Amino acid sequence: MPNLVYFDLETQKSAAEVGGWHNKRAMKMSLGVTYSTARASYQIYRENEVDQLLQELQRADRVIGYNVIDFDFEVLGAYSVFDLSQVPVLDLMRDVEKVVGSRIGLDAITEQTIGAGKTADGMEALRWWKDGQLAKIAEYCCYDVKATRLVHEFGAAYGCVFYYSKKSQRRERVVVGW
């Protein structure tokens, strides 16, 4: 059975604080979370444990995330000499975007596919970081990893996921090949 590693991270700084989205590597990781199917459990990594996180991602048969290529891997790039583009990855956001033609947020997919929305957002996680509330960041990040895993498992089982389209004002089906 392949070891799938679901992954998400939160940052210490916003895009505005580092001069824009093109400076993602300067945002720095506050916490990273993985769920490994081989381990059947979550692992929370602090910034000083980023080497262990990178090792887990490199050993995975496949890393699965939501916007992981354009965001999470870019943030991690500041910590790694390893080329993260060499990691086998499934970016659910990219797959949905290919079908829909626009970027759909994780919250829009989770609400319509598994019936649960996100518990917070990245801006709240930044406030928690500044307040030293790492447990809140860990809980939020674990939930996003779980939501990503459930969406992936649903898509793999049924060949589709759903989202609410602001354009059509209704629930839309997205065919996926996971």
matplotlib code that plots the C-alpha trace (Angstrom):
import matplotlib.pyplot as plt

x = [0.0, 1.5, 2.3, 0.2, 1.2, -1.4, 0.2, -0.5, 1.4, 0.7, 3.1, 4.5, 4.0, 1.4, 2.1, 1.7, 4.4, 7.0, 6.3, 3.9, 3.0, 6.1, 8.1, 6.5, 9.8, 10.1, 6.8, 8.4, 6.6, 4.9, 3.7, 3.4, 1.1, 1.1, -1.2, 0.6, -1.5, 1.4, 1.4, -2.3, -1.8, -1.0, 2.4, 2.9, 6.2, 7.4, 9.8, 12.9, 11.7, 11.4, 14.2, 12.1, 9.1, 11.1, 12.4, 8.8, 7.7, 10.7, 10.0, 6.3, 5.0, 2.8, 2.2, -1.3, -2.3, -4.5, -2.5, 0.6, 2.8, 2.2, 2.2, 3.3, 6.3, 7.3, 7.4, 9.3, 11.8, 13.5, 14.5, 15.5, 18.4, 16.4, 14.3, 10.7, 9.5, 11.1, 8.5, 5.6, 2.7, -1.1, -2.3, -6.1, -6.5, -4.6, -6.7, -10.0, -8.7, -8.0, -11.6, -13.4, -11.1, -10.6, -9.2, -11.6, -10.8, -10.6, -13.6, -15.9, -14.9, -15.2, -18.6, -20.2, -18.3, -18.1, -20.5, -18.0, -16.4, -13.1, -12.7, -10.7, -8.6, -4.9, -5.3, -6.5, -3.6, -1.2, -2.9, -2.5, 1.2, 1.7, -0.1, 1.9, -1.1, 0.5, -2.1, -4.8, -2.6, -2.0, -5.7, -6.6, -3.9, -4.7, -8.4, -7.3, -5.2, -8.2, -10.5, -8.0, -7.8, -11.6, -12.0, -9.3, -10.8, -14.3, -12.9, -11.0, -14.1, -16.7, -14.7, -16.0, -16.1, -18.5, -18.3, -20.7, -20.5, -21.0, -21.5, -24.3, -25.5, -25.7, -23.7, -21.5, -19.9, -16.2, -15.0, -11.6, -9.3, -7.8]
y = [0.0, 3.4, 5.9, 8.9, 12.0, 14.8, 18.1, 21.7, 24.5, 27.9, 30.9, 33.4, 36.4, 37.5, 38.4, 42.0, 41.8, 40.3, 42.7, 40.5, 37.0, 36.7, 36.6, 33.4, 32.1, 35.0, 34.2, 31.5, 28.4, 28.6, 25.0, 22.2, 19.2, 15.9, 12.9, 9.7, 6.7, 4.4, 5.8, 6.4, 9.5, 13.2, 14.8, 18.4, 20.2, 23.4, 25.6, 24.1, 20.6, 21.6, 19.1, 16.2, 17.5, 17.7, 14.2, 12.9, 14.6, 13.3, 9.7, 9.8, 7.8, 10.9, 14.2, 15.4, 19.0, 21.9, 24.6, 22.8, 23.4, 27.2, 28.0, 25.4, 24.1, 27.7, 28.6, 25.4, 26.2, 28.7, 25.8, 23.2, 22.6, 19.7, 20.6, 20.0, 19.8, 16.3, 15.2, 13.2, 15.5, 15.7, 19.3, 19.1, 22.8, 22.5, 19.6, 21.4, 24.5, 22.6, 21.5, 24.7, 27.2, 29.2, 28.7, 27.4, 27.6, 24.6, 25.9, 26.0, 22.4, 21.0, 22.5, 21.1, 17.7, 16.6, 19.0, 20.8, 24.1, 25.4, 26.2, 29.4, 31.1, 32.0, 35.5, 34.1, 31.7, 34.7, 36.4, 33.2, 33.1, 36.7, 35.8, 32.6, 30.4, 27.5, 25.0, 26.9, 26.9, 23.2, 22.4, 24.5, 23.1, 19.5, 20.2, 21.5, 18.3, 16.2, 18.1, 17.7, 14.0, 13.5, 15.5, 13.4, 10.2, 11.2, 12.2, 9.0, 6.9, 8.8, 10.4, 13.9, 16.6, 19.6, 23.3, 26.2, 28.4, 32.1, 32.4, 29.9, 30.3, 26.5, 23.4, 22.3, 18.9, 18.6, 15.4, 14.3, 11.4, 10.7]
z = [0.0, -1.0, 1.7, 1.0, 2.9, 3.2, 4.0, 4.9, 6.6, 8.1, 8.0, 10.4, 8.0, 5.5, 1.9, 2.8, 5.5, 3.0, 0.1, -1.9, -3.0, -5.0, -1.7, -0.3, 0.9, 3.3, 4.9, 7.1, 8.3, 11.7, 11.8, 9.3, 9.6, 7.8, 7.9, 6.7, 5.6, 6.5, 10.1, 10.2, 12.3, 12.2, 12.8, 13.7, 12.9, 14.3, 12.3, 14.1, 13.0, 9.3, 8.4, 9.7, 7.7, 4.5, 5.1, 5.5, 2.3, 0.3, 1.5, 0.6, -2.3, -3.0, -1.2, -1.4, -0.6, -1.6, -3.4, -2.1, -5.2, -5.6, -1.8, 0.7, -1.3, -2.1, 1.6, 2.3, -0.4, 2.0, 4.2, 1.7, -0.7, -2.1, -5.2, -4.0, -7.6, -7.5, -4.9, -6.4, -5.6, -6.2, -5.9, -5.6, -6.3, -9.6, -10.7, -9.9, -11.6, -14.8, -15.0, -13.7, -15.3, -12.1, -8.6, -6.1, -2.4, -0.1, 1.9, -1.2, -2.0, 1.5, 2.2, -0.9, -1.0, 2.7, 4.3, 6.5, 6.1, 7.4, 11.1, 10.5, 7.9, 7.3, 8.7, 12.0, 12.0, 11.6, 14.6, 16.6, 15.7, 16.8, 20.1, 20.6, 20.3, 18.6, 19.8, 17.9, 14.7, 15.1, 15.5, 12.5, 10.3, 11.3, 10.4, 6.9, 6.4, 7.4, 5.1, 2.2, 2.9, 3.0, -0.2, -1.9, -0.6, -1.8, -5.2, -5.5, -4.6, -6.7, -9.5, -8.6, -6.0, -5.6, -5.0, -4.9, -8.0, -7.4, -11.2, -11.5, -8.0, -7.5, -6.5, -9.3, -10.0, -10.9, -12.5, -11.1, -11.8, -8.4]

ax = plt.figure().add_subplot(projection="3d")
ax.plot(x, y, z, "-o")
ax.set_aspect("equal")
plt.show()
